[in-house]
């Protein structure tokens, strides 16, 4: 006997309406992913006292590769947090600076960075204790 092409189940339920309190979680998550990643935090902190050139930022942020700095600056520029100004000199000079929106992040980002610096030894000790307890 062959398979019938006649629909056997036609009762469909409507998709539930999204919860208004959580409707914008994806948008907020993407913003937090941008401003909360370690390189963005460092760039925002370094630009908090004024414009910087690319190589100046690279020297100030220990461990960041040229590619990662480029990607981070592009992402921050795309999100409206950083501006890129090209000066018509030879060679061309490019400065990066926080926008008004980016400057609004200075205080929370600085607080987060300072908290991390202040508590890095405690975190390292906690990690050591955890690893000792959980190593087979």
C-alpha positions in Angstrom: 0.0 0.0 0.0 1.4 3.5 -0.9 1.7 6.6 1.3 -1.3 8.9 1.2 -0.7 12.5 0.3 -3.8 13.6 2.0 -3.0 15.6 5.2 -3.9 13.6 8.3 -3.3 16.3 10.9 -4.4 19.8 10.1 -4.8 21.3 13.6 -2.1 23.9 14.0 -1.4 25.9 17.1 -0.3 29.5 16.8 3.2 30.3 18.0 3.1 31.9 21.4 3.5 35.7 21.5 7.0 36.7 22.7 7.2 37.9 26.3 7.5 41.6 26.2 10.0 41.6 29.0 12.4 39.4 27.0 11.7 40.5 23.5 14.8 42.5 23.2 17.2 40.0 24.8 19.0 39.3 21.5 19.6 42.9 20.8 20.9 43.5 24.3 23.0 40.4 24.2 24.7 41.5 21.0 25.5 44.9 22.5 26.9 43.3 25.7 29.0 40.9 23.6 30.6 44.0 21.9 31.2 46.2 24.9 31.9 43.3 27.3 34.6 41.5 25.4 38.1 42.0 26.8 39.6 43.8 23.8 36.7 46.3 23.6 37.0 47.0 27.3 40.8 47.7 26.9 40.2 49.9 23.8 37.5 51.9 25.5 39.7 52.4 28.6 42.7 53.5 26.4 40.6 56.0 24.5 39.0 57.4 27.6 41.6 60.2 27.8 41.5 61.2 24.2 42.2 60.2 20.6 44.9 57.7 19.8 46.6 56.3 16.7 46.3 52.7 15.8 50.0 51.8 16.7 49.7 53.8 19.9 46.7 51.7 20.9 48.5 48.5 19.9 51.5 49.4 22.2 49.2 50.3 25.1 47.2 47.1 24.9 49.6 44.3 25.8 48.9 41.0 23.9 46.5 42.3 21.2 47.4 41.4 17.6 47.1 43.8 14.8 44.2 41.9 13.3 42.3 41.7 16.6 42.8 45.4 17.2 41.5 46.1 13.6 38.5 43.9 14.2 37.7 45.4 17.6 38.0 49.0 16.3 35.8 48.2 13.3 33.2 46.7 15.6 33.2 49.6 17.9 33.0 52.0 15.0 30.1 50.1 13.5 28.2 50.3 16.8 28.8 54.0 17.0 31.1 53.9 19.9 34.3 55.0 18.2 35.1 57.4 15.3 37.9 57.0 12.8 39.4 60.1 11.4 41.8 60.1 8.5 44.1 63.0 8.1 45.5 63.7 4.6 49.1 63.6 5.4 51.9 61.5 4.0 51.8 58.9 5.3 48.1 59.2 6.2 47.4 59.6 9.9 44.4 57.8 11.4 43.0 58.7 14.8 40.5 56.7 16.8 38.3 58.5 19.4 35.3 57.7 21.5 32.0 59.2 20.4 29.5 60.7 22.9 27.9 57.2 23.0 31.3 55.6 23.6 32.2 58.1 26.3 29.0 57.1 28.1 30.7 53.7 28.6 33.8 55.1 30.2 32.6 54.9 33.8 31.1 51.4 33.7 34.0 50.0 31.7 36.6 51.7 34.0 34.8 50.3 37.0 34.9 46.8 35.5 38.6 47.1 34.7 39.5 48.5 38.1 37.4 45.7 39.8 39.3 43.1 37.7 42.7 44.6 38.6 41.8 44.8 42.3 40.5 41.2 42.5 42.8 39.4 40.2 44.8 37.7 43.0 41.6 36.6 44.7 40.3 35.2 41.4 43.6 33.4 40.8 43.5 31.8 44.3 39.8 30.7 43.8 40.7 29.2 40.4 43.6 27.3 42.0 41.4 26.0 44.8 38.7 24.9 42.4 41.2 23.1 40.1 42.8 21.3 43.1 39.4 20.1 44.2 38.3 19.0 40.7 41.4 17.4 39.3 41.1 13.6 39.1 
